[in-house]
Amino acid sequence: MHAFKVTAVTDSWQFNRVLTCEAVDLVVVDLNLGREDGLEIVRNLAKKSDVPVITISGDRLEEAEKVVALELGATDFIAKPFGMREFLARIRVALRGRQVSPKTKDRRSFHFAGWTLNLKQRQLISEQTGEVKLTSGEFNLLVAFLEKPRDVLSREQLLFASRVRGEEVYDRSVDVFILRLRRKLEVDPTNPRLIKTFRGAGYFFDADVEISYGGTWHASSVTAADAASSPAVSRLSENRTERGPHSFPTVNGPVQRFR
């Protein structure tokens, strides 16, 4: 509905794993985390990243508390209770205010079935034949598959993911992109083993996917953790045509996943 994806984690250790594996656009921190102090997460994050941070709290409402959070590196402070419309508006404002530079580009590389997709270089490389050129639409669609291996993605999701800035994407474009990717990735495009059709529902990527980031390798989970079931840290991703897919963690109480 709001074009956001949310992945919640339960503590700072899991949160740091998200930061290690993926490029992050925004973080929301609940200052009341039980065993951990949300302000420490804000402080530590500010030391190593310029990612915007929104803090939320239901009891630290004194002006001094808000000032401390802002001085430690928070971009915004939201007092509980708050409405979803206000929350989404503040997220969008924080994202608009962020200046994205080449240094903050996604440095992930996906490794699957003898292939490597480097996001920063936008290169698809085969262990056997070398680099294979991709159009922007093909690249965006492949990234969407690799971020959710073995998840069935609907035509609407794939249509949204394959959008390119300044270009219209039509319903049948998904089929064209799928056909082209199969021709480039599959040994036998007529009998695909990677990009498979789930009749009546969409397509899914049937392969184990590993991620390397800054020299560190991580196995990609088959499905993202359900944000609504984890109370501490969440990552939200917004697919926007002007900047492509974005991610921004949120550290708060039980979080809702937006579709």
C-alpha positions as CSV (number, residue, x, y, z in Angstrom):
1,M,0.0,0.0,0.0
2,H,2.7,2.4,1.0
3,A,5.5,0.7,-1.0
4,F,7.5,0.0,2.2
5,K,8.9,-3.3,3.3
6,V,9.7,-3.8,7.0
7,T,12.0,-6.3,8.6
8,A,12.1,-6.3,12.4
9,V,14.9,-7.6,14.5
10,T,15.1,-8.0,18.2
11,D,18.3,-6.5,19.4
12,S,21.4,-4.4,18.4
13,W,23.3,-7.5,17.3
14,Q,20.7,-8.4,14.7
15,F,20.5,-4.7,13.7
16,N,24.3,-4.6,13.1
17,R,23.9,-7.7,10.9
18,V,21.4,-5.8,8.8
19,L,23.8,-2.9,8.5
20,T,26.6,-5.2,7.5
21,C,24.6,-6.9,4.8
22,E,22.6,-4.1,3.3
23,A,22.6,-0.5,2.4
24,V,20.4,1.5,4.8
25,D,18.5,4.7,4.1
26,L,16.8,5.4,7.4
27,V,16.6,4.1,11.0
28,V,13.8,4.4,13.5
29,V,14.8,3.8,17.1
30,D,12.4,3.2,20.0
31,L,14.3,4.5,23.0
32,N,12.6,2.0,25.3
33,L,14.1,-1.4,24.4
34,G,14.1,-3.1,27.7
35,R,17.6,-4.5,28.1
36,E,19.2,-2.0,25.8
37,D,19.2,1.8,25.7
38,G,18.0,3.2,22.4
39,L,20.2,6.2,22.8
40,E,23.3,4.0,22.7
41,I,22.2,2.6,19.4
42,V,21.7,6.2,18.1
43,R,25.1,7.2,19.4
44,N,27.0,4.2,17.9
45,L,25.2,4.6,14.6
46,A,26.1,8.3,14.3
47,K,29.8,7.4,14.7
48,K,29.9,5.2,11.6
49,S,27.1,6.4,9.4
50,D,25.2,9.5,8.2
51,V,21.9,7.6,7.8
52,P,18.9,9.6,9.1
53,V,17.6,8.4,12.5
54,I,14.1,8.9,13.8
55,T,13.7,8.3,17.5
56,I,10.3,7.4,19.1
57,S,9.4,7.2,22.8
58,G,6.3,7.0,25.0
59,D,7.8,8.2,28.3
60,R,11.0,10.2,27.5
61,L,9.0,13.2,26.6
62,E,10.9,16.0,28.5
63,E,12.5,18.6,26.3
64,A,16.0,17.6,27.7
65,E,15.4,14.0,26.6
66,K,14.5,15.1,23.1
67,V,17.5,17.4,22.9
68,V,19.9,14.6,24.0
69,A,18.5,12.3,21.3
70,L,18.9,15.0,18.6
71,E,22.4,15.9,19.8
72,L,23.5,12.3,19.7
73,G,22.6,12.1,16.0
74,A,18.8,11.7,15.7
75,T,17.2,13.5,12.8
76,D,13.7,13.6,14.4
77,F,11.9,12.7,17.6
78,I,8.3,11.4,17.6
79,A,6.3,11.1,20.9
80,K,3.9,8.2,21.4
81,P,1.1,7.8,20.7
82,F,1.2,8.9,17.0
83,G,-0.8,8.3,13.9
84,M,0.4,6.2,11.0
85,R,-0.1,9.1,8.6
86,E,2.2,11.3,10.7
87,F,4.8,8.5,11.0
88,L,4.8,7.9,7.2
89,A,5.1,11.6,6.5
90,R,8.1,12.0,8.8
91,I,9.8,9.0,7.2
92,R,9.3,10.5,3.8
93,V,10.6,13.9,5.0
94,A,13.7,12.3,6.4
95,L,14.3,10.4,3.2
96,R,13.9,13.5,1.1
97,G,16.4,15.3,3.2
98,R,19.1,12.8,2.7
99,Q,21.7,13.6,0.1
100,V,22.7,10.3,-1.6
101,S,26.3,10.3,-2.9
102,P,28.2,7.6,-4.7
103,K,29.9,6.7,-1.5
104,T,26.6,5.6,0.0
105,K,25.7,3.3,-3.0
106,D,24.7,-0.2,-2.2
107,R,27.9,-2.3,-2.0
108,R,26.2,-5.7,-1.9
109,S,27.1,-8.5,-4.3
110,F,24.8,-11.4,-4.8
111,H,26.3,-14.8,-5.6
112,F,24.1,-17.6,-7.0
113,A,24.4,-20.6,-9.3
114,G,27.8,-19.6,-10.7
115,W,26.8,-15.9,-11.1
116,T,27.7,-12.7,-9.3
117,L,25.6,-9.5,-9.4
118,N,27.6,-6.5,-8.2
119,L,25.1,-3.7,-7.3
120,K,27.6,-0.9,-7.0
121,Q,29.2,-1.6,-10.4
122,R,25.8,-2.8,-11.8
123,Q,27.6,-5.8,-13.3
124,L,26.4,-9.4,-13.8
125,I,29.3,-11.8,-14.1
126,S,29.3,-15.5,-15.0
127,E,32.1,-17.7,-13.7
128,Q,32.2,-19.3,-17.1
129,T,31.6,-16.6,-19.7
130,G,32.4,-13.3,-17.9
131,E,30.2,-10.2,-17.9
132,V,26.7,-10.2,-19.3
133,K,25.1,-6.8,-20.0
134,L,21.7,-6.0,-18.5
135,T,19.3,-3.2,-19.2
136,S,18.2,-1.1,-16.3
137,G,14.8,-2.9,-16.2
138,E,16.4,-6.3,-16.2
139,F,18.9,-5.3,-13.5
140,N,16.1,-4.0,-11.2
141,L,14.0,-7.1,-11.8
142,L,16.9,-9.4,-11.0
143,V,17.7,-7.5,-7.8
144,A,14.1,-7.9,-6.7
145,F,14.4,-11.7,-7.2
146,L,17.7,-12.0,-5.4
147,E,16.5,-10.0,-2.4
148,K,13.7,-12.6,-1.9
149,P,14.9,-16.0,-3.2
150,R,12.1,-18.5,-3.4
151,D,9.5,-16.0,-2.5
152,V,6.7,-15.8,-5.0
153,L,6.6,-12.3,-6.4
154,S,3.4,-11.1,-8.0
155,R,3.3,-9.3,-11.4
156,E,2.5,-6.1,-9.6
157,Q,5.5,-6.4,-7.4
158,L,7.8,-7.1,-10.3
159,L,6.2,-4.4,-12.4
160,F,7.0,-1.9,-9.6
161,A,10.5,-3.3,-9.1
162,S,11.4,-3.0,-12.8
163,R,10.5,0.6,-13.2
164,V,13.2,2.9,-14.5
165,R,13.3,6.6,-13.9
166,G,11.6,8.6,-16.6
167,E,10.2,5.5,-18.4
168,E,6.7,4.0,-18.4
169,V,6.6,0.3,-17.6
170,Y,3.5,-1.6,-18.9
171,D,2.0,-4.9,-17.6
172,R,3.5,-7.0,-20.4
173,S,6.9,-5.5,-19.8
174,V,7.4,-8.0,-16.9
175,D,7.0,-10.9,-19.3
176,V,9.6,-9.3,-21.7
177,F,12.1,-8.8,-18.9
178,I,11.5,-12.3,-17.6
179,L,12.1,-13.7,-21.1
180,R,15.3,-11.7,-21.5
181,L,16.7,-12.7,-18.1
182,R,16.0,-16.3,-18.8
183,R,17.9,-16.1,-22.0
184,K,20.9,-14.6,-20.3
185,L,20.9,-16.7,-17.1
186,E,19.4,-20.1,-18.0
187,V,21.2,-23.0,-19.7
188,D,17.9,-23.8,-21.3
189,P,15.5,-20.8,-21.3
190,T,12.6,-23.1,-22.4
191,N,13.1,-25.2,-19.2
192,P,14.1,-22.5,-16.6
193,R,15.8,-23.7,-13.4
194,L,16.3,-20.2,-11.8
195,I,13.3,-18.0,-12.7
196,K,10.2,-20.1,-12.4
197,T,6.6,-19.5,-13.0
198,F,4.1,-20.0,-10.2
199,R,0.9,-20.4,-12.1
200,G,-1.8,-17.8,-11.2
201,A,0.5,-16.0,-8.7
202,G,3.7,-14.8,-10.3
203,Y,7.3,-15.8,-10.4
204,F,10.0,-17.0,-8.0
205,F,13.8,-17.3,-8.0
206,D,14.7,-20.9,-7.2
207,A,18.3,-20.8,-6.1
208,D,20.4,-20.4,-3.0
209,V,21.7,-16.8,-2.8
210,E,24.7,-15.5,-0.8
211,I,25.5,-11.9,-0.1
212,S,29.0,-10.4,0.2
213,Y,29.4,-6.9,1.6
214,G,32.7,-5.3,2.4
215,G,34.4,-8.7,2.2
216,T,31.9,-10.4,4.5
217,W,29.7,-13.2,3.2
218,H,26.2,-13.9,4.4
219,A,23.7,-16.5,3.5
220,S,20.5,-14.9,2.2
221,S,17.4,-15.9,4.1
222,V,14.7,-17.6,2.1
223,T,12.0,-15.2,3.4
224,A,12.3,-11.9,5.3
225,A,11.5,-12.0,9.0
226,D,8.0,-10.9,9.8
227,A,8.3,-7.3,11.1
228,A,5.1,-7.6,13.2
229,S,6.5,-10.4,15.3
230,S,9.8,-8.7,16.3
231,P,9.9,-5.9,18.8
232,A,13.1,-4.1,18.4
233,V,14.8,-3.1,15.1
234,S,13.2,-3.0,11.7
235,R,14.5,-2.3,8.2
236,L,12.1,-0.6,5.8
237,S,12.7,-0.5,2.0
238,E,11.1,2.0,-0.3
239,N,11.1,1.3,-4.0
240,R,11.2,4.7,-5.6
241,T,11.7,5.4,-9.3
242,E,14.1,8.3,-8.9
243,R,16.5,6.4,-6.7
244,G,15.7,2.7,-7.0
245,P,15.3,0.4,-4.0
246,H,16.1,1.9,-0.6
247,S,16.3,0.5,2.9
248,F,16.1,2.0,6.2
249,P,16.1,0.2,9.6
250,T,13.7,1.1,12.4
251,V,14.3,0.4,16.0
252,N,11.0,0.5,17.8
253,G,8.3,-1.6,19.4
254,P,6.2,-4.1,17.4
255,V,6.4,-2.8,13.8
256,Q,3.9,-3.2,11.0
257,R,5.0,-4.4,7.6
258,F,3.7,-2.1,4.8
259,R,2.9,-3.4,1.4
